[in-house]
Amino acid sequence: MTERLNPAARADKYGRRTNRTHSPVRAASVPYLSVMLASALPILVIAGSGPLIPPLGFLLLICWRIVSPGFFPPWAGALLGAFDDLFSGQPFGSAILLWSLAMLVFEFVEARFPWRGFWHDWLAAGLAATLYLVAALFLSGAAPGGHLILAIVPQILLTVLLYPLAVRLVAGLDLFRLARVKVID
């Protein structure tokens, strides 16, 4: 009704909305490519004497799961975990198992508690990242001990503190993913 009264009401920042739609390729590929790039990113950093780089791929996977709950199917953790295992240095299969379990747990939590706030999401992501890092430590084959747990405390803290920045990045990527592009027929 308003378009007939005011033709400019259908205009957006690109002009008229005709010939503009979402790109299905971009909408489907941006989340997967961002998680894969985040999994490969820590190999560019110079290795230190202890673990400090957070698991960026896992963090982005959790952020995508929180920002767009229905996008990733529960089995996507296995595929993206296999890609992460190629770059993380962990035994092959550890990220497949842990990422799949995390996706299933978040699927259960989403079904059980559909209304959450930012603080709940931060708590859930921090708890998931902490459990992931501790489980990855034990799955790595290292002799378990208190000194190893203390060694990953800075990595856990950095991962939990990076969550708000990762959510902002994922929200920006989600806007880019769903941006309208010109379609030429």
N, C-alpha and C positions, 0 to 999 in steps of 0.2 A: 504494500500500500504506500509506504513512504517513498519507494523508488519512483512511483508515478507522480507524486507531488514534488519531489526534489530529486532530479537526476544525479546530483552530486553526492547523494546519500549512499550510493553504491560505489563510490570511489574510495580507494585506499592510497597508500603512499606511492604505489606504482601507477596510479591512474585508475582507469576503469577495471573492474574485476573480470571482464570478459577475457578469454584466452589465458586465464591464470588458474593453475591447479597445483596440487601437491605432486612432487616427483616420487613415483613409487619406488624407484631404485634408491634414491637418497633416503626415503623414509625407512626402507628395509635395511640399508647397509650401514648407516652412520653409527647406530649403537654397537653393532658387532665390530666394526672397524676401530671404533674408539677404545673398546675393551682390549682388542688385540694389540693396538698401538701402545696402550698403557702397560700391557704385559711385556712388551719388548723394550720399553723405554729404560728400565733399570740397567740394561746391559751397556748403556752409553755412559753410565757414571763410573768413575774410577772406584775400584773395590777398596774398602777399608779393612781394618783389622777386626771389625765386628759388624753385625747386621744393623744397618741404620735405614736403608731405603725401604719404605713401606711397600707392601704388595699392591701396586697401583692398579693392576688389572682386576684384582679381586675387589678393591675399593670402588672402582668404576662400575663393576658388575652389580654390586650392592646398591650403588647410587641409582643406576638405571632401573633396578628392580623397585626402588622406593619411589622414584620420580614417575615412572611409567609402569605401574604394576602389571599390566596385562601384556606387555610387549614380549618379554622373554618367556618362552615356555620353560617348564621345570627341567627339561632335558638339555637346555642350552648350556647349563653349567658343565656338563660332560665335554661338550665340544670346545668350549672356550677354555676349560681347564686343561684339555690336551694341548692346546696351543700354548698355554702358560707353562706347562711342564717342559716344553722345548727350550724355553728361555730362562727358567728360574733356577735350574741346577738341582732341583729336587728330584728324587726318584720318579720315573715316569709312572703316572697313575695317582700320585698323591693329590695333585690339584684336581684331577678328574673326580676323585672321591669327595674331597672337601668342598669343592665348588658345587657339586651336585647335591650334597647334603645341605649346604647353605641355601640353595635355591628351594629345596623341599621345605626347609624350616621356614623360610620367608613366605612361601606359599601357604603354609599352615597358619602362620601368624597373621597374614593378610586376611585369610578367611575367618579367623577367630576374632581379630580386632581390626575391623575395617576403618575405624576413625581413630587416627593418631595425629599427633602434632610433631613439630620439628624436634623437640626434645626427646620424644619417644623414638623417633627415627634415628636420631644421633646415638641414643643409648643402644638401640638394636644393632646399628652398624658397628659401633664400638665393641659391643660384646661379640658380634660375629667375627670381626677382625681379630680380636684378642684370642678367641677360641681357634680361629684359623691358624694364627701364628704359632700358638702353643702346640696344636695338633701337627702342623707341618714340621715343627722342631722334633717331635717324637717320631714322625714318619721318615725323617731324614736319615735315620740310622745312627745318629750320634748317641753316645752313652748318656742317658738322662741324669741330670744332676741340677742342683740349685744354682750353680754358676752359669749354666746355659739359660735358665729362666731369667736370671739377672741380666744376661747379655742381650736378651731381646726386649727388655723393658723400654729402652729408648725407641726402638722400632714400633712397639705397641703405642707408646705415647704420641709419636709423630703420626702414626696412622689415624688414631682417634682425633687428633687435632686437625688433620687435613680433611676430615669429612665435610665441613661446611664449604671449603673451597671446591672439593670434588662435586658436591651437589650443585653448586653454582655453575661449574663447568658443564655438567650433564644437563642442567636446565637450559643453558645457552645452546648446547648441541641439539637439544630437543626442539628448540625454536628454529634452529637452522634446518633440522630434519623435516619439519612440517611447514617450512616457508613455501609460499606459493611462487611458482616459476612460470614464465611465459610459455605457452604451448602454441606451436605453429601447426595448423592442420594442413 
